[in-house]
Amino acid sequence: MSDLRDEDAKRDLGDTFRRLIANTGPISLMHYMGESNARYYHDKKVLGTSGDFITAPEISQMFGELIGLWLADMWIRAGRTEPVHYVELGPGNGTLARDAQRAMKRYGLEPRMFLIEASRRMRDMQLAQVPDAVHYPDLSQVPLEGPVLVVANEFLDALPVRQLVKTDGGWREVMVALDGDDFVEVPGRQPMDSAVPEARRDAPPGTVIETSPGAASIMFEVAGRLASQGGAALFIDYGHADGRTGSSLQAVKDHQKIGIFDAPGDSDLTVHVDFAQMEQIARSRDARVLGTVTQGEFLTRLGIRDRAEALAEFAPQHREALMRARDRLVAPEQMGELFKVLGLAAPGWPDGAGFSE
């Protein structure tokens, strides 16, 4: 399978899509997004100033430290149960796991470090940051005994999304077809009304709704683990706390937004996470939903301003950079408002800091 993937990587993905569509007809937008992101994350150095985007852990060590302190606080107040497992989905460069591990250790929390990552290249980068990490391609191999402390930062947004559009003939899945050599969106032929929540079925023509089977599956499994094993989880991503309509699919390349069909396999395709739906799934599995708040609220309540001041006193020559990083993480006009934090906990575990005043 990996040999086929490596061989495919040598080909232009856009041309591969064009041949497929010409031979078999339109493909779903979810198929297009899934294959494009699989190629993108397999081939490219995606994170950091030399990549296409920068995530919160690369902006400042304060982000990962506060995540680690939150996890340690939850574990301590829940009774310090062991064995305990740190589980990160989509660990990026490993920066968040490294900073969180350092902060957790200061308070006696030294969990086994499990990083859920399929890419061999990314695994090597993560091991450079967290040498004692154990890698698995999915959650199924994480031990079933002992609490799990789950972190997912900018993970759900990259999972393929299914878009449904209301037409004059009912609901249809959004497909990708060809207009000459150009990719275009078209409604599919198969009725999809049964896949639309009843409350939304009477929406006017042109309405688009998004669902992510992958994100729903991950939330279902994590919440079930919490309910059966104990633990807590943080999902941090950009999205909305209430259900919305419209397409949120976007492409980013070299830190700039481009058209979603401009560079398949060579740009990062993401969507806004529907946190209201994620909460509903978690509750269905008997996990406790601590709430969904903005990243700015969460980090401010955890003390990021005090932490920035403490670091600036220790290294005054870096004060200006530290304050810029703090503001980038919490300011409403930057990441503070658009990014949300969803907190979950096992039944019987305490409320988490940061989710109320």
C-alpha positions in Angstrom: 0.0 0.0 0.0 2.8 2.4 0.9 4.5 1.6 -2.4 1.4 2.6 -4.3 1.1 5.8 -2.2 4.7 6.7 -3.0 4.1 6.0 -6.7 1.0 8.1 -6.7 2.9 10.9 -4.9 5.0 11.3 -8.1 2.0 12.1 -10.1 0.0 15.4 -10.2 -3.1 14.8 -8.1 -5.1 17.2 -10.2 -4.5 15.2 -13.3 -5.4 12.0 -11.4 -8.7 13.5 -10.4 -9.3 14.7 -14.0 -8.8 11.2 -15.4 -11.0 9.6 -12.7 -13.8 12.1 -13.3 -13.5 11.7 -17.1 -13.7 7.9 -16.8 -16.3 7.4 -14.0 -18.1 10.7 -13.6 -18.2 13.3 -10.8 -16.6 12.5 -7.4 -17.8 13.7 -4.1 -16.3 16.8 -2.5 -15.6 14.6 0.5 -13.5 12.2 -1.7 -11.7 15.2 -3.2 -10.8 16.6 0.2 -9.8 13.3 1.7 -7.4 12.4 -1.1 -6.0 15.9 -1.3 -5.2 16.1 2.4 -3.8 12.5 2.4 -1.3 13.6 -0.3 -0.6 16.9 1.3 0.2 15.5 4.8 2.2 12.6 3.3 4.4 14.8 1.1 4.9 18.3 2.6 6.5 20.0 5.5 3.3 21.7 6.5 3.9 23.4 9.8 6.0 26.4 10.8 7.3 29.5 9.0 8.7 27.4 6.2 5.4 25.5 5.8 1.9 26.6 4.9 0.6 27.5 8.4 1.6 27.9 12.0 -0.4 26.3 14.8 -0.7 27.5 18.4 2.1 25.3 19.9 4.6 26.8 17.4 3.5 30.4 18.3 4.5 30.0 22.0 5.5 27.4 24.6 2.8 28.9 26.8 0.1 27.1 24.8 1.4 23.6 25.4 2.4 24.4 29.0 -1.1 25.5 29.9 -2.6 22.4 28.2 -0.3 20.3 30.3 -1.2 22.1 33.5 -4.9 21.7 32.8 -4.4 18.0 32.3 -2.4 17.7 35.5 -5.0 19.6 37.5 -7.7 17.3 36.3 -5.7 14.2 37.1 -4.8 15.4 40.6 -8.3 16.3 41.5 -9.6 13.0 40.1 -7.4 11.1 42.5 -4.1 10.5 40.7 -5.2 7.2 39.1 -2.5 5.2 37.4 -1.6 4.0 34.9 -2.5 7.1 33.0 -2.1 7.8 29.2 -1.5 11.0 27.3 -3.0 10.6 23.9 -2.6 13.3 21.2 -4.4 13.2 17.8 -2.5 14.8 15.0 0.6 15.8 17.0 2.1 18.0 14.3 5.8 18.6 15.0 5.5 17.2 18.5 5.9 20.7 20.1 2.6 20.6 22.0 3.4 17.1 23.4 6.8 18.2 24.5 5.7 21.4 26.2 2.7 19.6 27.9 4.9 16.8 29.1 7.3 19.2 30.7 4.5 21.0 32.5 2.8 17.8 33.6 6.0 16.4 35.1 6.3 19.4 37.4 3.2 18.3 39.2 3.9 14.6 39.4 2.0 13.6 36.3 4.2 11.4 34.0 1.8 9.5 31.7 2.8 7.2 28.9 2.9 9.3 25.8 0.9 8.0 22.9 0.9 10.0 19.6 -1.6 9.1 17.0 0.2 9.6 13.7 0.3 7.7 10.4 3.1 9.6 8.6 6.6 8.1 9.0 8.1 11.5 8.4 6.0 13.2 11.0 6.7 10.4 13.5 10.4 11.0 13.2 9.9 14.8 13.8 7.7 14.0 16.9 10.3 11.6 18.3 12.9 14.3 18.2 10.7 16.3 20.6 9.3 13.4 22.7 11.8 10.5 22.6 9.7 8.3 24.8 6.6 8.6 22.7 4.8 5.5 21.4 3.2 5.9 18.0 -0.1 4.3 16.8 -2.0 4.9 13.5 -5.3 5.2 15.4 -6.9 5.1 18.8 -7.8 1.4 18.7 -4.3 0.3 20.0 -4.2 2.7 23.0 -4.4 0.7 26.2 -7.9 0.1 27.6 -6.8 0.2 31.2 -6.3 3.5 33.0 -7.5 7.1 32.3 -6.8 8.7 29.0 -5.9 12.4 28.7 -6.7 13.3 25.1 -5.6 16.4 23.2 -6.5 17.3 19.6 -5.3 20.6 18.4 -6.3 21.6 14.8 -7.1 17.9 14.0 -10.8 17.7 13.4 -10.8 20.6 10.9 -8.7 18.6 8.4 -11.0 15.5 8.3 -13.0 15.1 5.1 -16.4 16.8 5.1 -19.6 15.9 3.3 -21.5 18.8 1.9 -25.2 18.6 1.1 -26.9 21.3 -0.9 -30.7 21.9 -1.1 -31.9 22.0 -4.7 -35.3 22.5 -6.2 -35.5 18.7 -6.3 -34.4 18.1 -2.7 -31.1 17.6 -1.0 -28.1 16.4 -3.0 -24.5 15.7 -2.1 -22.0 18.3 -3.5 -19.9 16.6 -6.2 -16.8 17.7 -8.2 -17.1 17.6 -12.0 -15.1 19.0 -14.9 -15.8 22.1 -17.0 -13.1 21.7 -19.6 -10.0 21.2 -17.4 -11.4 23.1 -14.5 -13.0 21.5 -11.4 -16.5 22.7 -10.6 -19.0 21.9 -7.9 -22.3 20.3 -9.0 -25.2 18.7 -7.1 -25.2 14.9 -7.3 -28.1 12.9 -8.7 -28.9 10.7 -5.7 -31.5 12.1 -3.2 -29.9 12.7 0.2 -32.9 14.0 2.1 -32.7 11.1 4.6 -29.2 12.3 5.6 -30.4 15.7 6.6 -31.7 16.4 10.1 -35.4 16.8 10.0 -35.2 20.3 11.5 -33.2 21.4 8.5 -35.0 19.7 5.6 -37.2 22.6 4.8 -34.3 25.0 4.3 -34.5 27.2 1.1 -32.8 26.1 -2.1 -29.1 26.9 -2.1 -28.6 26.1 1.6 -25.5 24.0 2.3 -24.9 22.0 5.4 -21.7 20.1 6.3 -21.1 16.9 8.2 -17.9 15.2 8.9 -18.2 11.4 9.4 -14.5 11.2 10.4 -14.9 13.8 13.1 -18.1 12.2 14.4 -16.3 8.8 14.5 -13.4 10.2 16.5 -15.6 12.0 19.0 -17.7 8.8 19.4 -14.6 6.8 20.2 -12.9 9.3 22.5 -16.1 10.0 24.5 -16.7 6.2 24.9 -13.1 5.8 26.1 -13.7 8.5 28.7 -16.9 6.9 29.9 -15.3 3.5 30.3 -11.7 4.3 31.4 -11.9 7.7 33.0 -10.0 10.8 31.9 -10.4 14.1 30.2 -10.1 15.6 26.7 -9.5 18.9 25.0 -10.5 19.5 21.3 -9.1 22.8 20.1 -10.0 24.0 16.6 -11.5 26.8 14.6 -15.3 26.4 14.3 -18.6 27.4 15.7 -20.4 26.6 18.9 -23.8 26.6 17.3 -25.1 24.8 14.2 -24.7 26.8 11.0 -25.2 26.5 7.3 -23.0 27.4 4.3 -19.7 26.1 3.0 -16.7 26.7 5.3 -14.2 24.7 3.1 -11.0 26.6 2.5 -7.5 26.0 1.2 -4.3 27.5 2.5 -0.9 27.5 0.8 2.2 29.5 1.9 0.2 31.2 4.7 -2.3 32.5 2.1 -5.9 31.4 1.2 -6.3 30.1 -2.3 -9.2 28.5 -4.2 -10.1 25.0 -3.0 -9.4 23.6 -6.5 -6.2 25.6 -7.2 -3.7 23.1 -5.8 -5.1 19.6 -4.9 -2.6 17.8 -2.7 -0.4 20.8 -2.4 -2.6 22.9 -0.1 -4.2 22.4 3.3 -8.0 21.9 3.0 -9.9 22.5 6.2 -13.5 23.2 7.4 -15.0 24.8 10.5 -15.7 22.3 13.2 -19.4 22.0 14.3 -18.8 21.9 18.1 -22.5 21.7 18.8 -22.7 18.4 16.9 -19.5 17.2 18.7 -21.1 17.9 22.1 -24.2 16.0 21.1 -22.1 12.9 20.1 -20.1 13.1 23.4 -23.3 13.2 25.5 -24.7 10.2 23.6 -21.7 8.2 24.9 -22.2 9.4 28.5 -19.1 11.6 28.6 -19.4 14.8 30.6 -19.4 17.9 28.4 -17.5 20.6 30.3 -18.4 23.2 27.7 -17.2 24.9 24.5 -15.5 28.3 25.0 -13.3 30.5 22.8 -9.5 29.9 22.9 -9.1 33.4 24.2 -11.4 32.8 27.2 -9.8 29.5 27.9 -6.2 30.5 27.9 -6.9 33.8 29.8 -8.7 31.9 32.5 -5.8 29.5 32.8 -3.5 32.4 33.4 -1.7 33.1 30.1 -1.2 36.7 30.9 0.5 36.0 34.2 2.7 33.3 32.5 3.7 35.8 29.8 4.7 38.3 32.4 6.7 35.7 34.3 8.6 34.6 31.2 9.2 38.3 30.3 10.7 38.9 33.7 13.0 35.9 33.3 14.0 37.0 29.7 13.4 40.7 29.4 15.0 40.8 26.0 12.1 38.7 24.7 9.3 40.7 26.3 8.0 42.2 23.0 7.9 38.8 21.3 6.2 37.1 24.3 3.5 39.7 24.3 2.9 39.4 20.6 2.6 35.7 21.0 0.2 36.0 23.9 -2.0 38.4 21.9 -1.9 36.2 18.8 -3.3 33.3 20.9 -6.0 35.2 22.8 -6.9 38.5 21.0 -10.4 38.3 19.4 -9.2 39.6 16.1 -6.5 36.9 15.9 -7.0 33.3 17.2 -8.8 34.1 20.3 -12.4 34.3 19.0 -12.4 32.0 16.0 -10.7 29.1 17.7 -12.8 27.1 20.2 -12.0 24.7 23.0 -14.3 21.8 23.8 -13.7 20.1 27.1 -14.8 16.6 28.0 -14.4 14.5 31.1 -15.4 11.1 32.4 -18.4 10.7 34.7 -17.2 11.3 38.2 -14.2 13.4 37.1 -14.1 17.1 38.2 -15.1 20.2 36.3 -12.3 21.7 34.3 -10.7 25.1 34.8 -11.2 27.6 32.0 -14.8 26.7 31.1 -16.5 29.2 33.4 -15.6 32.5 35.0 
